[in-house]
Amino acid sequence: MARPRYYVPAISRPIVAALFYEARRRRIPMTRLVDRLLQESLCGTPGWRTASRDWPELAHPTRPDQPGG
């Protein structure tokens, strides 16, 4: 199997379980929950600003549950 060309972090099983149950409680996909949580945590940080140089859509983020997000 080919290795991805970008970093794919491993997430611990207990965190995945918490995400699963929270996503189920909110009735949204886990990926949408993860995107939302990370965006809320990182928006405006130095890392976010640096990444927005390569990813202009970060300069004007939309919520993952809104059109275009």
C-alpha positions as CSV (number, residue, x, y, z in Angstrom):
1,M,0.0,0.0,0.0
2,A,1.3,3.4,-0.9
3,R,2.1,5.8,1.9
4,P,0.4,9.2,1.9
5,R,2.6,12.2,1.0
6,Y,1.3,14.2,3.9
7,Y,1.3,13.6,7.7
8,V,-1.7,11.5,8.9
9,P,-1.8,11.7,12.8
10,A,-2.9,8.7,14.7
11,I,-5.7,9.5,17.2
12,S,-6.0,7.4,20.3
13,R,-8.9,4.9,20.6
14,P,-10.4,6.6,23.7
15,I,-10.5,10.0,21.8
16,V,-12.1,8.3,18.8
17,A,-14.7,6.7,21.0
18,A,-15.5,10.1,22.6
19,L,-15.8,11.6,19.1
20,F,-18.0,8.8,17.9
21,Y,-20.5,9.1,20.8
22,E,-20.5,12.9,20.6
23,A,-21.1,12.9,16.9
24,R,-23.9,10.4,17.4
25,R,-25.4,12.5,20.1
26,R,-25.3,15.6,17.8
27,R,-26.5,13.5,14.9
28,I,-23.7,14.7,12.6
29,P,-20.8,12.8,10.9
30,M,-17.6,12.4,12.9
31,T,-15.6,14.1,10.3
32,R,-17.9,17.2,10.5
33,L,-17.5,17.2,14.3
34,V,-13.8,16.9,14.1
35,D,-13.6,19.8,11.5
36,R,-15.8,22.0,13.7
37,L,-13.8,21.3,16.9
38,L,-10.5,21.9,15.3
39,Q,-11.6,25.0,13.5
40,E,-13.0,26.5,16.7
41,S,-9.8,25.6,18.6
42,L,-7.3,26.8,16.0
43,C,-8.9,29.8,14.2
44,G,-6.8,32.9,14.9
45,T,-3.8,31.1,16.2
46,P,-0.3,31.6,14.8
47,G,-0.4,28.2,13.1
48,W,-3.7,29.0,11.5
49,R,-2.4,32.3,10.2
50,T,0.7,30.6,8.8
51,A,-1.4,27.9,7.1
52,S,-3.7,30.5,5.6
53,R,-0.8,31.6,3.4
54,D,-1.0,28.3,1.6
55,W,-4.7,27.8,2.1
56,P,-6.6,31.1,1.4
57,E,-9.9,29.6,2.4
58,L,-8.6,29.7,6.0
59,A,-8.5,33.5,5.9
60,H,-12.4,33.5,5.7
61,P,-13.4,30.2,7.3
62,T,-17.0,29.0,7.1
63,R,-18.5,26.7,9.7
64,P,-18.4,23.1,8.5
65,D,-22.2,22.8,8.8
66,Q,-22.8,25.9,6.5
67,P,-22.7,25.9,2.7
68,G,-19.2,26.0,1.4
69,G,-17.8,24.6,4.7
